[in-house]
């Protein structure tokens, strides 16, 4: 046989470029949903103890006798996005049955780990029924992901529209923007008051020393905090976070895109989520309890700021967005607890929404950090 019979031209190798590009959006979204699952499964992340049981003992338990359809449906729905994003993140390296199988197995292993660690949490109970429903969810999600792969990644009008409206660096930024409305689900003392980590640290310290500690109050102990100061704090927090969030979006939009319509859609979606969350978590009568005079003032000031900044260059918009979010972070952590909000919280019973509330709180805590990370990322140096 001649050497030409085995020439390089006759060696078939898969051409990934013909299949389509890997989705950065899907991979970052998969990382985010995985972190959400972990936080929600281990929420409230306190009271860890060793009860002498091996973490996999729950696998041999009998199926729980008492359960509700609500719990089953939530456990299934909670893992469907994980399966969908896993398949999309594997593209174009794995497709079809292999992608579905790997995504399902990885999701089941994650669910097993989540249940096993709950053995050491007093407020959580590991359950083989939860593992079963989570496994069903990730399998259904993997099937949906394979079905959506062709529509979203290979012959996608959505991808064409994304490149027509948004900058090339917008993949991770669109995830940050998409999470902002969802961050409104968790109840906050101040409208758009995300990243409020100091009360959580205060709670940890209080548990450790056995004495109530309020770090923000310690910073204000020389002042007599008045109602006017609470109102001013909410004005600043609302205006700055609203401005920062919408500037994250505006800084990614191309000149030919309907930027004002997109910005309005983002703001309206955040308000709708806020209204629905208040109505569900508290009571329908509390649906608009967040719309205080100071919150309304903050929305007005934020709108005025955005009107002037909407025409600024993307670099300037990113810098102002970082500054606005940092100001909001400082004020929301230094301001004392809102007494009016504390009274409203007395009507909030988390109950069976424990996992859901854990994920919502996680989003509210990390969103400012995600936004600043994206806004300051080196990818913008090439734009």
C-alpha positions as CSV (number, residue, x, y, z in Angstrom):
1,X,0.0,0.0,0.0
2,X,1.4,3.4,-0.9
3,X,1.9,6.3,1.5
4,X,-0.7,8.3,-0.4
5,X,-3.4,5.8,0.6
6,X,-3.2,7.1,4.2
7,X,-2.8,10.7,3.4
8,X,-4.0,13.2,6.0
9,X,-6.8,14.3,3.8
10,X,-8.5,10.9,4.2
11,X,-8.5,11.0,8.0
12,X,-11.9,12.0,9.1
13,X,-12.1,14.3,12.2
14,X,-15.1,16.1,13.5
15,X,-15.3,19.7,12.4
16,X,-16.7,21.5,15.4
17,X,-16.9,24.8,13.6
18,X,-19.6,23.3,11.3
19,X,-21.6,22.3,14.3
20,X,-21.7,25.8,15.9
21,X,-19.9,27.6,18.7
22,X,-19.9,26.7,22.3
23,X,-22.3,28.8,24.4
24,X,-20.6,30.9,27.0
25,X,-24.0,32.0,28.2
26,X,-25.0,28.4,28.8
27,X,-21.8,27.6,30.7
28,X,-21.9,30.6,33.0
29,X,-25.7,30.0,33.6
30,X,-24.9,26.4,34.5
31,X,-22.3,27.5,37.0
32,X,-24.9,30.0,38.5
33,X,-27.7,27.4,38.7
34,X,-25.3,24.9,40.3
35,X,-24.4,27.4,43.0
36,X,-28.1,28.2,43.5
37,X,-28.9,24.5,44.0
38,X,-26.1,24.1,46.5
39,X,-27.1,27.2,48.5
40,X,-30.8,26.3,48.5
41,X,-30.1,22.7,49.5
42,X,-27.9,23.7,52.5
43,X,-29.8,26.8,53.5
44,X,-29.7,28.2,56.2
45,X,-26.0,27.0,56.4
46,X,-26.0,27.1,60.2
47,X,-26.1,24.6,63.2
48,X,-23.8,22.0,61.6
49,X,-23.5,18.9,63.8
50,X,-22.4,15.3,63.6
51,X,-25.3,13.0,64.7
52,X,-23.2,9.8,64.3
53,X,-25.0,8.8,61.0
54,X,-23.1,8.1,57.8
55,X,-24.1,10.7,55.2
56,X,-25.4,8.0,52.7
57,X,-27.7,6.3,55.3
58,X,-30.8,7.9,53.8
59,X,-30.4,5.8,50.7
60,X,-31.4,2.7,52.6
61,X,-34.4,4.4,54.3
62,X,-38.0,3.5,53.5
63,X,-39.8,6.0,51.3
64,X,-41.4,8.7,53.4
65,X,-45.0,8.1,54.2
66,X,-46.0,11.7,54.4
67,X,-45.4,14.0,51.4
68,X,-47.2,16.6,49.4
69,X,-47.6,17.1,45.7
70,X,-46.2,20.6,46.2
71,X,-42.9,19.2,47.5
72,X,-42.7,16.6,44.6
73,X,-43.3,19.2,41.9
74,X,-40.9,21.7,43.4
75,X,-38.1,19.1,43.7
76,X,-38.7,18.1,40.0
77,X,-38.9,21.7,38.7
78,X,-35.8,22.8,40.7
79,X,-33.5,20.4,38.8
80,X,-35.0,20.9,35.3
81,X,-32.9,24.0,34.6
82,X,-29.8,22.1,35.7
83,X,-30.4,19.4,33.1
84,X,-31.2,21.9,30.3
85,X,-28.1,24.0,30.9
86,X,-25.9,20.9,31.3
87,X,-26.8,19.7,27.8
88,X,-26.4,23.2,26.3
89,X,-23.1,23.7,28.0
90,X,-21.7,20.4,26.6
91,X,-22.4,21.5,23.1
92,X,-20.7,21.1,20.6
93,X,-18.4,18.5,22.2
94,X,-21.2,16.2,23.2
95,X,-24.6,15.9,21.6
96,X,-27.5,13.5,21.5
97,X,-27.6,10.5,23.8
98,X,-24.1,11.1,25.2
99,X,-25.0,14.7,26.3
100,X,-28.3,13.6,27.9
101,X,-26.6,10.7,29.7
102,X,-23.7,12.7,31.1
103,X,-25.9,15.5,32.2
104,X,-28.3,13.2,33.9
105,X,-25.6,11.2,35.7
106,X,-23.9,14.5,36.8
107,X,-27.1,15.9,38.1
108,X,-28.0,12.8,40.1
109,X,-24.6,12.8,41.7
110,X,-25.0,16.4,42.6
111,X,-28.4,15.6,44.1
112,X,-27.0,12.7,46.1
113,X,-24.3,15.0,47.5
114,X,-26.8,17.7,48.4
115,X,-28.9,15.2,50.4
116,X,-25.9,13.6,52.0
117,X,-24.6,16.9,53.4
118,X,-28.1,17.6,54.8
119,X,-27.4,14.8,57.4
120,X,-25.3,17.4,59.2
121,X,-27.9,20.2,59.2
122,X,-30.5,20.2,62.0
123,X,-33.0,22.1,59.9
124,X,-32.8,19.7,57.0
125,X,-33.7,16.0,56.5
126,X,-32.1,13.9,53.8
127,X,-34.6,12.0,51.8
128,X,-34.4,9.3,49.1
129,X,-37.7,10.6,47.8
130,X,-36.1,14.0,47.2
131,X,-33.3,12.3,45.4
132,X,-35.7,10.4,43.2
133,X,-37.7,13.6,42.3
134,X,-34.5,15.6,41.7
135,X,-33.2,12.8,39.4
136,X,-36.5,12.9,37.5
137,X,-36.1,16.6,37.1
138,X,-32.6,16.6,35.8
139,X,-33.4,13.8,33.4
140,X,-36.5,15.7,32.0
141,X,-34.3,18.8,31.8
142,X,-31.6,17.0,29.9
143,X,-34.2,15.8,27.4
144,X,-35.5,19.4,27.1
145,X,-32.0,20.6,26.6
146,X,-31.4,18.2,23.7
147,X,-34.6,19.3,22.1
148,X,-33.7,23.0,22.5
149,X,-30.1,22.6,21.3
150,X,-31.0,22.7,17.7
151,X,-33.3,25.7,18.2
152,X,-31.0,27.7,20.4
153,X,-27.5,26.9,19.3
154,X,-27.5,25.6,15.8
155,X,-30.2,27.4,13.8
156,X,-31.1,30.1,16.3
157,X,-32.9,33.3,15.4
158,X,-32.5,34.2,19.1
159,X,-28.7,34.0,18.7
160,X,-28.9,36.2,15.6
161,X,-31.0,38.7,17.5
162,X,-28.6,38.6,20.4
163,X,-25.6,39.5,18.1
164,X,-27.6,42.2,16.4
165,X,-28.7,43.9,19.6
166,X,-25.9,43.3,22.0
167,X,-22.1,43.6,22.1
168,X,-19.8,40.6,21.6
169,X,-18.9,40.7,25.3
170,X,-22.5,40.5,26.5
171,X,-22.9,36.8,27.1
172,X,-22.1,36.8,30.8
173,X,-23.6,40.3,31.2
174,X,-27.0,39.1,30.0
175,X,-27.0,36.5,32.7
176,X,-26.2,39.1,35.3
177,X,-29.1,41.2,33.9
178,X,-31.4,38.3,33.8
179,X,-30.8,37.6,37.5
180,X,-31.6,41.1,38.7
181,X,-35.4,40.7,38.4
182,X,-35.2,37.3,40.2
183,X,-33.2,38.9,43.0
184,X,-36.3,40.9,43.9
185,X,-38.0,37.8,45.2
186,X,-36.3,37.8,48.6
187,X,-37.8,40.3,51.0
188,X,-35.4,43.3,51.5
189,X,-35.6,46.1,54.1
190,X,-35.1,48.7,51.3
191,X,-36.2,48.5,47.7
192,X,-33.4,47.0,45.5
193,X,-31.3,46.6,48.7
194,X,-29.2,43.8,47.5
195,X,-25.9,42.6,49.0
196,X,-26.9,43.1,52.6
197,X,-24.3,40.8,54.1
198,X,-23.7,42.7,57.4
199,X,-26.9,41.4,59.1
200,X,-25.9,37.8,58.2
201,X,-22.5,38.3,59.7
202,X,-24.2,39.8,62.8
203,X,-26.4,36.7,63.1
204,X,-23.3,34.4,62.9
205,X,-21.5,36.4,65.5
206,X,-24.6,36.5,67.7
207,X,-24.9,32.7,67.6
208,X,-21.2,32.3,68.3
209,X,-21.1,34.5,71.4
210,X,-24.6,33.9,72.6
211,X,-25.4,37.6,72.7
212,X,-27.4,39.7,70.1
213,X,-25.0,41.7,67.9
214,X,-25.9,44.2,65.3
215,X,-22.8,45.4,63.5
216,X,-24.6,48.2,61.6
217,X,-26.1,49.5,64.8
218,X,-22.7,49.6,66.4
219,X,-21.6,51.9,63.6
220,X,-24.5,54.2,64.4
221,X,-24.4,54.0,68.2
222,X,-23.3,57.6,68.5
223,X,-26.2,58.9,66.5
224,X,-29.9,59.1,67.2
225,X,-31.3,57.6,64.0
226,X,-34.4,59.3,62.9
227,X,-37.2,58.5,60.4
228,X,-35.7,61.0,58.0
229,X,-32.4,59.0,57.9
230,X,-34.3,55.8,57.1
231,X,-36.0,57.6,54.3
232,X,-32.8,59.0,52.9
233,X,-31.1,55.6,53.1
234,X,-33.9,54.1,51.0
235,X,-33.8,56.9,48.4
236,X,-30.0,56.4,47.9
237,X,-30.2,52.6,47.8
238,X,-33.2,52.5,45.4
239,X,-31.8,55.2,43.0
240,X,-28.2,53.8,42.9
241,X,-29.1,50.1,42.5
242,X,-31.7,50.9,39.9
243,X,-29.2,53.1,38.0
244,X,-26.4,50.5,38.3
245,X,-28.6,47.6,37.1
246,X,-30.0,49.4,34.1
247,X,-26.6,50.7,33.1
248,X,-25.3,47.2,33.1
249,X,-27.9,46.5,30.4
250,X,-27.4,49.8,28.5
251,X,-23.7,49.4,28.3
252,X,-24.1,46.2,26.4
253,X,-26.7,47.4,23.8
254,X,-25.7,48.3,20.3
255,X,-26.8,51.7,18.9
256,X,-29.2,50.0,16.4
257,X,-31.1,48.2,19.2
258,X,-34.3,49.5,20.9
259,X,-32.4,50.3,24.1
260,X,-35.1,52.3,25.8
261,X,-37.6,49.6,25.2
262,X,-35.2,46.9,26.5
263,X,-34.4,49.0,29.6
264,X,-38.1,49.6,30.3
265,X,-38.8,45.9,29.9
266,X,-36.0,45.0,32.4
267,X,-37.3,47.6,35.0
268,X,-41.0,46.5,34.6
269,X,-40.0,42.8,34.9
270,X,-38.2,43.6,38.2
271,X,-41.3,45.4,39.5
272,X,-43.6,42.6,38.5
273,X,-41.5,40.1,40.3
274,X,-41.4,42.3,43.4
275,X,-45.2,42.7,43.5
276,X,-45.8,39.0,43.0
277,X,-43.2,37.9,45.6
278,X,-44.7,40.2,48.2
279,X,-48.2,39.0,47.5
280,X,-47.2,35.3,47.7
281,X,-44.7,35.4,50.6
282,X,-46.8,37.8,52.8
283,X,-50.3,38.5,51.6
284,X,-52.0,40.1,48.6
285,X,-52.6,43.2,50.7
286,X,-48.8,43.6,51.0
287,X,-48.2,43.4,47.2
288,X,-47.3,47.1,47.1
289,X,-45.9,47.5,50.6
290,X,-42.5,48.2,49.2
291,X,-43.7,51.3,47.4
292,X,-43.0,53.8,50.2
293,X,-42.6,57.5,49.6
294,X,-38.8,57.2,49.9
295,X,-38.8,54.3,47.4
296,X,-40.8,56.3,45.0
297,X,-38.4,59.2,45.4
298,X,-35.5,56.8,44.7
299,X,-37.2,55.5,41.5
300,X,-37.7,59.1,40.3
301,X,-34.1,60.1,41.0
302,X,-32.9,56.9,39.3
303,X,-35.0,57.6,36.2
304,X,-33.5,61.2,36.0
305,X,-30.0,59.8,36.3
306,X,-30.6,57.2,33.6
307,X,-32.1,59.8,31.3
308,X,-28.8,61.6,31.3
309,X,-26.6,58.6,31.2
310,X,-28.4,56.6,28.5
311,X,-26.5,58.5,25.8
312,X,-23.1,58.2,27.4
313,X,-20.4,55.9,25.9
314,X,-20.4,52.3,27.2
315,X,-17.1,52.8,29.1
316,X,-18.6,55.8,31.0
317,X,-21.8,53.8,31.7
318,X,-19.8,50.9,33.1
319,X,-17.8,53.2,35.4
320,X,-20.9,55.0,36.7
321,X,-22.7,51.6,37.2
322,X,-19.8,50.3,39.3
323,X,-19.8,53.5,41.4
324,X,-23.6,53.4,41.9
325,X,-23.6,49.8,42.9
326,X,-20.8,50.4,45.4
327,X,-22.6,53.3,46.9
328,X,-25.8,51.2,47.3
329,X,-23.8,48.4,48.9
330,X,-22.2,50.7,51.4
331,X,-25.5,52.4,52.4
332,X,-27.5,49.1,52.6
333,X,-24.9,47.5,54.9
334,X,-24.3,50.6,57.1
335,X,-27.9,51.6,57.5
336,X,-29.7,50.2,60.6
337,X,-32.5,47.7,60.2
338,X,-35.7,49.3,58.9
339,X,-38.2,49.0,61.8
340,X,-41.2,49.2,59.4
341,X,-39.8,46.3,57.4
342,X,-39.1,44.3,60.6
343,X,-42.8,44.5,61.6
344,X,-43.8,43.3,58.1
345,X,-41.4,40.3,58.5
346,X,-43.4,39.0,61.4
347,X,-46.1,37.9,59.0
348,X,-43.6,35.9,56.9
349,X,-43.6,32.2,57.5
350,X,-41.0,30.5,55.3
351,X,-42.2,26.9,55.9
352,X,-42.2,24.8,52.8
353,X,-40.6,27.6,50.8
354,X,-37.3,27.0,52.6
355,X,-35.3,25.9,49.6
356,X,-36.9,28.5,47.4
357,X,-36.1,31.3,49.9
358,X,-32.6,30.1,50.3
359,X,-31.9,30.4,46.6
360,X,-33.7,33.8,46.5
361,X,-31.5,35.1,49.3
362,X,-28.4,33.8,47.6
363,X,-29.3,35.8,44.5
364,X,-30.0,38.9,46.4
365,X,-26.6,38.6,48.2
366,X,-24.4,38.0,45.3
367,X,-26.0,40.1,42.6
368,X,-24.0,43.3,43.3
369,X,-20.8,41.3,43.3
370,X,-21.7,39.7,40.0
371,X,-22.5,43.0,38.4
372,X,-19.2,44.6,39.5
373,X,-17.3,41.6,38.3
374,X,-18.8,41.8,34.9
375,X,-18.5,45.6,34.6
376,X,-14.8,45.5,35.6
377,X,-13.9,42.4,33.6
378,X,-10.9,42.7,31.2
379,X,-13.1,41.6,28.2
380,X,-14.3,45.2,28.0
381,X,-10.8,46.4,27.1
382,X,-11.2,45.0,23.6
383,X,-14.6,46.6,23.0
